[in-house]
Structures are given as structure tokens and as C-alpha cells.
Amino acid sequence: MNRRVFVRTAFAAFAGAALPAAALRLDAGSKLFNPCGRLSDELRSHPLTLAAFEGLNAADVWDCHVHLLGLGESGGGAWVTPKMQSAWNLRMYGQYRFYLNAACVDPALKNVDRDYLLRLRALIAEFPAGYRAMVMAFDRTHDEAGKPQQDRSAFYIPNAYASDIFAKHESRFAWVASIHPYREDAADTVAMVVKQGALAVKWLPPAMGIDPASPLCNRFYDAMARHDLPLITHGGEERAVEGAHRPDFGNVLKLRRPLERGVRVVVAHCASMGQDIDLDKGASGAEVECFQLFERLMASRDFEGRLFGDISALPQTNRFTYLERILKHQEWVGRLLNGSDYPLPGVFPLFSVDAFVERDWLTADVGQHLKQVREGNPLLFDFLLKRHLRIDGLKFGHDVFETARVFRRAT
């Protein structure tokens, strides 16, 4: 089996195991793999591209959900589990290779750290001056005694690595720390990363082994509230990263603990996938849609000004129907934040422009433009799609994209 056929087979295994068949769709004329092209001057200056930035203050447009990836060649300590790098783990290997292709990285060149960052910088350079990407660190899984568990971790992006990228490219990047709350030094680390310019803390509880409702998190939450540092945390079902594999830790009702202790919380993807136990009915409560539990939290007046949802990954075919439901929540104005979940916009079969056009959520001319932009800049594609989206006359307002108001710290 040649390399290209093998990678296609690996992707099929990944897709079949990780997502229902209905979640994947390859648009007419679209490629299975990211061709890693360049955006032409014509597409960059096209009226449909320029229109997406009209009325926005570019200096306030921050993508609040951008992942980093690396293997440590730069000396920054980035790490990915060997399970994802071994062809014997067909599904995880296929998943990893598609993430790399989405970011236009060739692992054979043995410089994943450098090439990932170079591609990301090139994509961002095609946005107006002032636009920033908030790049995320990612801590290891820890046990309840606060000891790191490398064997149960999916990947590791040290705070120092993310901070260093910000320090070298301050005009285009901001950075988000990641701190496992069970660590003995968790509270002290919050103070440290604030001094280093971190604008938030990122969690993926199902993969990192974090129970957000555990009293073990209290000291961490109190430090977060004291420093007014937001927590960006996954909500709902998680399929992209395995790690500790604790799906119950993605239940958004568990986020009442940080909210009640004064922490500002951003729920990634608006908890737009899967089902969780309705813990308000007890540990044996019925399973309900994760998004309904998110709606319940958002409806609480106690959490206004502290609870937000990011719209990263929502254009994916396995989530995009939630866009209509979210837009109809007009009372959520000011509480939705744009993120790309980069590099996922570069995994072409996860996004179907044709599906948006068929629902009349995008016009045909916009859809054709987006397909062309995607081949040269998936990050810009994700932004343009959300800006041009119209559902029954509803659209995401400027406040969704001008996210700096939530994260910018007083100087």
C-alpha cells in the first residue's frame, strides 16, 4: 500500500470511528486534503472578503480559540503522545496526520514546531493589521494528588512555549495558559502567568482528567477570580482528543462551581454536541442534550456577565445545525465570542459550504468564494463564513468578533 492510499485509509478509519457518517461531507469540486495553497491577491482584495471586515475594529478582533502543536524540536517542550504517531494505532494516526495536513505541516521534515508556526503566521498576515490569534497552551493530565500522568495525556504545550511565541510576535498573537487545577502550584501558577501576559486559561476536562465540580479546584478558582482571569473550557462531548477519556467531565452543569466562585467562564463550542446526565435531577438523572444544559446555564441571571460561549467549530457539519438555535437566542447578545478552533478549519471534509448554500444560509456566490478562499487560507475561510452567514435574517453581530473586550487586561 503506497503512502497516499495508506493515509486515505487511515482517515477513513478515523472518520468512521470518531464521527457519524452524516458529519462528513466533501463539497462538489472540493479536495479531500488541504492543498496548502496561497491566497491570491484577487481573493484577498475581493469585495466579499473586504465586506467581512466592514464595521469591525480590527484591533479588537481576536480569535479566542487557536491551538498550538509541536513535537519539541524547537526546545520548547511541546509533546504529542506516541500513540498518535504510530501507524499501528490506525485511527489516532489518521487523526494526527489530518491535523498536520490541516496546518500544512510535513512531519517527515522533522520540524513540526517551526512549520506549524510559520504557516499560522502566514495565514494571520492576510488579516487586517490589529487582528490577533489567542494561542493556547495545553497542560498534561494529573491525578487527584496533583501528579502529572504523561501516559494519560494526549499532548502537551507548556505555558512557557505559548508565552514565548507571544513575546516574539506580540502584534499578531496573544496567549492563553493551561493549568491543571489539581496541581499543588495551581494557584501560584495563575499569578505567574498573569504577570507573563496570559489572557485566559484553557481546559479540556474530558482529556485532561479535570472534574470542574471537584472541591480540589477551589483554590485554583479563587485565584482565577482574584486575578479576573477567564477560563476557556470545553463543554459537551469531546471527539478530537482522547487523553484521560472522562466524557462525564465535559458536563457544563459542573461549571456552576467556578461560576459561583466568581470566575468568568467561556464554554467552547457552546456545548454543541452529545448528551450528558441532567445532574440537576441527580447523578442518575436522564441524559439530555448537552446544548440544553448550556442553555439552562445561560438563562441564569446569576451568571450574566460571567458566562460566555465561543462559536468555534460550530460551522462543522456535525455541529452546524446549532447555529440556527444559537442565533435565535437574541438575549445572548454580548455573550458569544468567535474562535476558529484552528487547525480544524483545514480539515476539509468537516466543513460543507454546499450544505450552507442548500439551506439558504449562504448565497451561491458567497459559497463559491469561500471554497476558493479555503484552499489558500482556512483560517480566513472560517471567519468569512461566520461573517456572511444569514439565517432567517439573523446574523452574528460585531460584538461576536470583537472579543478583546472580554480578554484585554487593564494596563
N, C-alpha and C positions, 0 to 999 in steps of 0.2 A: 504494500500500500504506500503510494507516494505521500509526501508531506501535506500537500494541499487536500488530498482526499481524506487523509487522517484527521486534519483539523476540522474539516466539514463534518466528519463522523463524530468527532468529539463535541462539536457544537450541538449536533442533533441529540446526543446523549444528555448534554447539559440542559438543553431547552426542554426536552421531554420530561426530565426529572424535576426541574425547578419551576416550570411554568405549565399551566394547562395549554393545550394546543391553540385554543382561541386567543391566547395572549400574544401570539406571534403572527406577524403578517408582513410579507415583503411586498412593498408597493410596486405598481407597474413601472417598469424601467429602472427600478432601484437595484442597488447591488447588495449582496449578502454581507460582504465585508466592507469596512470603511476603506475607501480608496486613498485616504490621506492626501487629498489634493490641496491646492491653494485657492483661496478666494480671489476671483478675478476683480480687476478694478471696476468692471461693468457691474458686477453683482454688489460690490461694496458701496458703490455710489447710486445704485438703483433706487428709484423713488419708493419702492416698497420696503427697502432696507432703511432708508433715511426716515420714512414716516414713522417707523417703530420708536424712534428716539425723540420725536416731536413732543414738546411739553414736559420732558423729563430734565431734571438737573443731573447731568452725568456724574457729578461729584458725589451724589447721594445714591447712585445706582450700584449697589454692592450685591454680588451673587453670594448668598449666605450658606451655600452648601456645595463646596468643591473639595473633592478628595485628592490626597497625595498618594503616590505609590512609589516604592523603591525596593531594591534588594541590598542596599548598603554599600554599593561600590563607591559612593561619594564619601564614605566615612561617617555619615550622619546617623547610622544606626538603624535605618529602615530595614524591615524584615517581612518576608512572606512565608507562611508555613510551607515546608517541603511537599506537603500533600497536594498543594495546588500546582506544583512544578513537576510532578511526576506523571508520566503518561499512563502509569498503572492505575491512577485514580482518574478514570476517563472523564467523568462529569466535572470534577473540580478542575482538572487540567483544561478541558474545553472552556470552562467558565473563565479561568485565568487568562487563557490565550485571547479570548474575545475582549476582555478588559484591556489587555495590552494593545490589541488591534484598534480598539476604540480610541486609545490615546496615541496611536501611531508609533508604538514602541516595538522594536525588534529585539527580543531577548538574546538572540544569537550574537548581538554586538556587545553584550556584557556591560552595558552602561544604561540600565533602566532608569536609575535616578536622574541622570543628566538628560536623557532623551525625553522622559516624561515631562520634565520641567520646561525644556526647550519648546516642545510642542504646545504646552499650555500657555507659555508666554507669547508664542506666535499667534495663537487664537485670540488672546486678550488684546493684543496690539491692534486688532481690527475693530475694536470697540472705541467709542469716543474717549478722549482724554478725561480722566477722572473716575471712570469705571474701575471697580476693583473686584477681585475674587478673594473670598474668605477661605483660605486653605486650611484643612483640618488635620490636626494630629490624631492619633488613634492609640489608646493605651492597651496594654495586654490584659487578658483575663486574670483576675485574682480570686483566691479563695476567701472564705469568711474571716480568716486570720490575717488577711491582707498580704499574703504571699503571692507573687506572680506565678502564673501557670502557663508556661510557654507552650506546652503540648496541647492546651485547650484554647489557644489563641489562633486567630485566622491571619492576622498581620499586625505589624507594629510600626507606627510612625511616631517617633519620640517628639516631645514638645520642643526640644532644642532644635530638631531638624526643621519643623514648621516655622519656628521663630527665626531661624537663620535665613530661610527663604524670604520672609517678610523684611528682615533687616537689609537684605541685599536688593530688594525690589519694592520699596515702600510705596512708590507711585502707583503700582498696579495690584499689590497684594495687601491683604490684612490676614491675621492668623487667628486660629481657634485652637485652644489647648484641648487636651483629653486627659482626664484624671479619674482613675478608678476610685470610687468613694470608700472602698474598704481599706485602702492603703493607710498605714499609720500616719503618713505625712500628707494625707489628702488636703486637710485644711491649710496647712502651711504652704502647700504647693499652689493653692488658689492665690494666696497673697503674692507668691513669687511670680506666677505667670501674668498677673495683673501688672506688676512692675515691668515686665518684659513686653507689655503691649498687647496681650491677648484680649480679644473682644468677646469671647464666649468660651464655653466648654462643650465638647462634643461627646455624646454617648451613643452606643448601640447595645442596649441592655441584653437582648437575647444572645448576642455573640460574645459580649464581654463578661457575662455572668453577673449582671447587676440587677438586684431587686430594688426598684425605685421606692418601694414602700417599706423597706427594711429600716429599722432604727439604727443600723450600722451606718446609714447615710447621714444621720442628723448633724454631726459635726461638720461634715462637708457642706450640707445645705446651709447651715448657719454662716459659714464662711462665704459662700456664694452670695447670700443675701446681704451680708455685711459689706461686700465689695461691689454689690449691684452688678454681678456678672451673670449674663443669661446662660441657660442650659439649653443646648440644641440636642434633642434626644429622639431617637426613632420611636414611632408608635405603630402598633398593629403587627401584622405578620411580616416576617423577615425571610427573604429567599436568596438574597445576593451574597450573604456572608454567613458561614456556619459558626465557627468558634465554639463557644460553650454550649450552644444549642439549647437554650432555655426560652422557648417561644412564649411561655407564660409571663416572662419579664417584659414583654412588649405591651402588656395591657395598660392602656392610658389611664385607667382609674387609679393605678398605682402612683400616678403623678400628683395626686392630691397632696401627698406628703411634702414634696418640695414647694408646691404652690402655697400650702398653708403655712409654711415656714418662711414665706416671703421671697421665694426665688422666682425670677421671670423664666418661663419655660416656653420653648419653641418646639412644637411637635412636628417632626419631619414627616412629609407626605400627607399631613392631616390624617394619619392613621387610616389610610385609604385602601387597605387590603386585609382580607381574612376575617376570622371570628375570634372572639375572646369571651371568657366567662364574665357574666354580669356580676361582678363582685359586690355590688350593692344588694344583691339577693343572697349573698353568702358564697362561700368557697365552692358550693355545689350548685350555684345558680346556673341558669340556662346559658348556652352560648348564643351570643348576639353579634351582629356586625360590628367590627372594630370602629368603623366610622360613626356609628350611632353612639358609641361611648364617648368619642371625641365631641360629637355634637352636644352631648349632655354636659361635659365639662365646659364647653364654650358658652352654654346657656346660663352658667352660674355667674351671678353678678359679683360674687366674691372674688372671681378670678379676672375680671375685666382689668386691662392694663398690665396683666402679668402672664396671661396665656395667649399664645400665638400659634399659628400653623404655617409651615412652609409648604410651598406648592411644588417642590422638587419631585421629579419622577411622575407627576400626575399626567403628563401627555403620553406616557407609555400605554400601550394597548391594553395591558392588564389593569390599568387604573383610570383611563381617560373618561369613563362614564361618570366618575365622581366630580369632574369639572362642572358639569351642569348643576349638580346638587350644591356644590360649594358656592358657585356664582349666585345661586338663588338665596343664599344667606346674606342678604344685604346688610344685616345688622353686624356682620363681621368686618365691615369697612375699618381699615386701620389695623387689623389683626392678622392679615395674611401677608406673607413675605416670600419673595421669589428666590429660588435656588435652582441650580441646574442638575445637581447630583452627578456632575462630571466625574468620570468619563462616560457614564451611561448613555448620554445622547449620541455617542459614537457607535453604539451597538444598534445598527440599522434595523434589524427585524423587531426590535422592541417598540418601534415608533411607526405608525402608519399615517402618513399625510392623507392618503386616499380615504381613510376612514373619517377624518375630519371633514373632508370635502363632501363625502356622501351624506353626511348629516347636516350639511349647510352650515357648519361651524367655521369653515374657511371657504373663501371663494376659490374658483378653479385657478384663476391667475395667481393668487397668493400661494396656493398649493404647489403649482409648478415652480414658482420662485423658491419656495422653501426646499424643494427637492434638490435644486441646483446649489443652494447655499449649503445644504447639509454635506455635500461631497467635499466642500472646501473648509467649512468651519461648523462642526456640530454644535459648538457652544453658542454661536450666533444663531444657528437654526433653532435651538431650544428657546432662546429669547424672543426671536421674531414670531415663532408660533404662538407663544403666550400673548404677545402684544397684539397680534392680528386676530386672535380668537374672538368670535362673537357667537353667543348662544342666546337665542330669543331676545336679541337686542342688548344683552348683558355682556360686559367685558371686565377684565381686571383693570382697576384704576391705577393712576400714577403711584399711589401710596404703596401698592404691592411691590413695585420695583425699586422705589426709593427707600431701601431698607436701612440706610445708615442711621436713621432716626432711632432705631431700636438698639443699635450696636455701638455707635460712636460714643466714645468716652470724653468727658469734660477734660479740658487741658488746663 
